[in-house]
Amino acid sequence: MNINLKLNGVAENIVQEMITQGYAGSKTEAIRMALVSFKDKFLDKKELENELVVRKMSQIDKEINDGKIKLVSAKDAAKKYPELAGLV
């Protein structure tokens, strides 16, 4: 994809600083890096959340299998915690 892009102000300063500090060798490279950074920070959150959930579930399964966590039925939980009775 080819685009023409006019940058000024803060955006222009950021691109120039990336080049000056050696992070990027050109304006094009600086913009590509910024886009990848944006993707990593904001667009991949669902994938990261899923990975964390799977890790936690695996940890819980291991603790159950190792006998460190005991499972109880919903009815038994409601007996111990009456505020849960309406949920059963």
C-alpha positions as CSV (number, residue, x, y, z in Angstrom):
1,M,0.0,0.0,0.0
2,N,1.4,3.4,-0.9
3,I,0.1,6.5,0.9
4,N,1.1,10.1,1.1
5,L,1.2,11.4,4.7
6,K,1.7,14.8,6.0
7,L,2.9,15.0,9.6
8,N,3.3,18.0,11.7
9,G,3.6,19.0,15.4
10,V,4.0,16.1,17.9
11,A,3.7,13.4,15.3
12,E,6.5,14.9,13.2
13,N,8.7,15.4,16.3
14,I,8.2,11.8,17.3
15,V,9.2,10.5,13.9
16,Q,12.2,12.7,13.8
17,E,13.2,11.7,17.4
18,M,13.0,8.0,16.4
19,I,15.4,8.7,13.5
20,T,17.7,10.9,15.6
21,Q,18.0,8.3,18.4
22,G,18.7,5.5,15.9
23,Y,15.5,3.6,16.4
24,A,14.5,4.0,12.7
25,G,16.6,4.7,9.6
26,S,13.9,6.6,7.8
27,K,10.5,8.2,8.2
28,T,8.9,5.2,6.6
29,E,10.6,2.8,9.0
30,A,9.6,5.0,11.9
31,I,5.9,5.0,10.9
32,R,6.0,1.2,10.3
33,M,7.5,0.7,13.8
34,A,4.9,3.0,15.4
35,L,2.1,1.0,13.7
36,V,3.5,-2.3,14.9
37,S,3.8,-0.9,18.4
38,F,0.2,0.2,18.3
39,K,-0.9,-3.2,17.1
40,D,1.0,-4.9,19.9
41,K,-0.2,-2.6,22.6
42,F,-3.9,-2.2,21.6
43,L,-5.0,-4.7,19.0
44,D,-3.7,-8.0,20.4
45,K,-5.3,-7.7,23.8
46,K,-7.9,-10.4,23.2
47,E,-5.2,-12.9,22.2
48,L,-3.3,-12.0,25.3
49,E,-6.4,-12.3,27.5
50,N,-7.2,-15.7,26.0
51,E,-3.6,-16.9,26.7
52,L,-3.8,-15.7,30.3
53,V,-7.2,-17.5,30.8
54,V,-5.8,-20.7,29.4
55,R,-2.8,-20.5,31.7
56,K,-5.0,-19.9,34.8
57,M,-7.3,-22.7,33.9
58,S,-4.4,-25.0,33.5
59,Q,-3.0,-24.0,36.9
60,I,-6.4,-24.6,38.5
61,D,-6.7,-28.0,36.8
62,K,-3.3,-28.9,38.1
63,E,-4.2,-27.8,41.7
64,I,-7.4,-29.8,41.5
65,N,-5.5,-32.9,40.3
66,D,-2.9,-32.4,43.0
67,G,-5.6,-32.2,45.7
68,K,-4.7,-28.6,46.6
69,I,-8.2,-27.4,45.6
70,K,-11.4,-29.2,46.5
71,L,-14.5,-28.8,44.3
72,V,-18.0,-28.6,45.9
73,S,-21.4,-28.7,44.3
74,A,-23.4,-25.6,43.8
75,K,-25.8,-26.8,46.4
76,D,-23.1,-27.3,49.0
77,A,-21.6,-23.9,48.2
78,A,-25.1,-22.3,48.7
79,K,-25.4,-24.1,52.1
80,K,-22.0,-22.6,53.2
81,Y,-22.7,-19.2,51.6
82,P,-26.5,-18.5,51.9
83,E,-26.2,-15.3,49.8
84,L,-25.5,-17.7,46.8
85,A,-28.7,-19.7,47.4
86,G,-30.7,-17.6,44.8
87,L,-28.1,-18.5,42.1
88,V,-28.5,-22.2,42.4
